[in-house]
Each structure stands twice: as C-alpha cells, then as structure tokens.
C-alpha cells in the first residue's frame, strides 16, 4: 500500500475522533450504506448494533497496521473471501466507499477533515483493490481497475 506517513497520521487522528463513540460511527456508516444501496440490508442477518461494532473494530485493526503492509495483506485477503461468502458483489465496494466518505463527512471535525477523507479514500481504494482482486480474480473492472 502506497500511503505516505502524512496519510497514515491523518487516518489515525481521524479514527481517534471516531473512537469517542464507535457505536455511533458504525451506525452512521450503515445508515449511509442502506440509503445508498438499500439492497445491501439483506446481506446482514445479525443485530446491526453488533455489526456496527464489528465494522469499527475491523477499521481499528486496519488503522493500527497501515504501516505494516506485510501483516495487513493476509487480513485483507481473508476479509475478501469472507465477504464473498456473505454475498458481497464487486459493485458493493464502491457503495461502501461512498458510505465511508459520508460517515467521515458527518463525524469528523471540519479542521483537517478534507485531508483525512482524502487519506481514507487512498487507503480504502488500495485495500478494496486487493479485496476485489482476491474475490473476483477473473474481473478487471471497477475498483480493481483503479489500482492497476
């Protein structure tokens, strides 16, 4: 993953803001996702409160390992295969990106928010690109085409 130290610092600082209420952050994310792509609601069988915390916990793990690409890559590949088994489609990655950006817009302080969002977008595109390549190796469109 090709993130600068400034990108990593911006992502970590913004995650610290989100971490003051992880439940709320996750809830905002899923509200945005279901508004953008209502059909994705059917992919979630579990309690959405618990799902929100799973999401934010996973984001926390990713944020903590941004500088360790070698350690992060197997985690991301595993996530890709699990999401494929859940019924996630390639188009959902772009919808999740949009929901992530909406969550950040709602929750981040205005000072530095644009810098943080740009860093999150670069990180998301890189990670989602890996996930799409793993889950859909035969396809070369969408997010996977962005990272080639």
C-alpha positions in Angstrom: 0.0 0.0 0.0 1.4 3.3 -1.0 0.4 5.7 1.8 2.6 8.5 3.0 3.3 9.0 6.7 1.1 12.1 6.5 -1.8 9.9 5.2 -1.3 7.4 8.0 -1.2 10.1 10.6 -4.4 11.7 9.2 -6.2 8.4 9.2 -5.1 7.6 12.7 -6.0 11.1 14.1 -9.4 10.9 12.4 -10.0 7.3 13.8 -9.2 8.7 17.2 -12.1 11.2 16.7 -14.4 8.4 15.6 -13.3 6.2 18.6 -15.0 8.5 21.0 -18.3 6.8 20.0 -17.6 3.8 17.8 -21.2 2.6 18.0 -22.4 5.9 16.7 -19.8 5.9 13.9 -20.8 2.4 12.8 -24.5 3.3 12.9 -23.9 6.3 10.7 -21.9 4.2 8.3 -24.7 1.6 7.9 -27.4 4.3 7.7 -25.5 5.8 4.8 -24.9 2.4 3.1 -28.5 1.4 3.3 -29.5 4.8 1.9 -27.0 4.4 -1.0 -27.7 0.7 -1.6 -30.9 -0.5 0.1 -30.5 -4.0 -1.3 -27.4 -4.4 0.9 -29.5 -4.6 4.0 -30.4 -8.2 3.1 -26.7 -9.1 3.5 -26.8 -8.6 7.2 -28.5 -11.2 9.3 -27.0 -10.2 12.6 -28.0 -7.4 15.0 -26.9 -4.2 13.4 -25.7 -2.8 16.7 -23.2 -5.7 16.9 -22.4 -5.3 13.2 -21.6 -1.6 13.7 -19.1 -2.6 16.4 -17.5 -5.3 14.2 -17.0 -2.8 11.4 -15.4 -0.2 13.7 -13.2 -2.9 15.3 -12.0 -4.1 11.9 -11.3 -0.5 10.9 -9.3 -0.1 14.1 -7.3 -3.1 13.3 -6.6 -1.9 9.7 -5.7 1.6 11.0 -3.3 0.1 13.5 -1.5 -1.9 10.8 -1.4 0.7 8.0 2.4 0.9 8.1 2.7 -3.0 8.1 1.6 -4.0 4.7 3.0 -7.5 5.0 0.9 -8.1 8.1 -2.2 -6.4 6.8 -2.3 -8.1 3.5 -3.4 -11.6 4.8 -6.0 -10.0 6.9 -7.4 -8.1 3.9 -7.4 -11.2 1.7 -9.2 -13.1 4.4 -11.8 -10.3 4.7 -12.3 -10.5 0.9 -13.1 -14.2 0.9 -15.4 -13.9 3.9 -17.3 -11.1 2.3 -17.6 -13.1 -0.9 -19.1 -15.9 1.1 -21.6 -13.4 2.6 -22.8 -12.5 -0.9 -20.9 -9.2 -1.4 -20.7 -8.2 -5.0 -17.9 -6.2 -6.7 -20.3 -3.2 -7.1 -20.7 -3.1 -3.3 -17.1 -2.0 -2.8 -17.8 1.4 -4.5 -21.0 1.7 -2.4 -19.1 1.0 0.8 -16.5 3.6 -0.2 -19.3 6.2 -0.6 -20.8 5.3 2.8 -17.4 5.5 4.4 -16.9 9.0 3.0 -20.4 10.0 4.2 -19.7 8.8 7.7 -16.4 10.8 7.8 -18.2 13.9 6.5 -20.8 13.7 9.3 -18.4 12.8 12.1 -15.1 14.5 11.6 -14.3 18.0 12.8 -14.1 20.4 10.0 -10.4 21.3 10.6 -8.4 18.7 8.7 -11.5 16.7 7.5 -10.7 17.1 3.8 -7.1 15.9 4.3 -8.3 12.9 6.4 -11.0 12.0 3.9 -8.5 12.1 1.0 -6.2 9.8 3.0 -9.0 7.4 3.9 -10.0 7.3 0.2 -6.5 6.4 -0.8 -6.3 3.7 1.8 -9.7 2.3 1.0 -9.0 2.2 -2.7 -5.8 0.3 -2.1 -7.4 -2.2 0.3 -10.6 -2.6 -1.7 -8.4 -3.2 -4.8 -6.7 -6.1 -3.1 -10.0 -7.5 -1.9 -11.6 -7.3 -5.3 -8.6 -9.0 -6.9 -8.8 -11.8 -4.4 -12.6 -12.2 -4.5 -13.0 -11.7 -8.3 -9.8 -12.6 -10.0 -11.4 -13.1 -13.3 -12.8 -9.5 -13.4 -10.8 -6.3 -14.2 -13.3 -3.5 -13.7 -14.4 -1.1 -11.0 -12.1 -0.7 -8.0 -9.7 -3.4 -9.2 -9.0 -1.4 -12.4 -8.3 1.7 -10.3 -5.3 0.1 -8.6 -3.6 -1.4 -11.6 
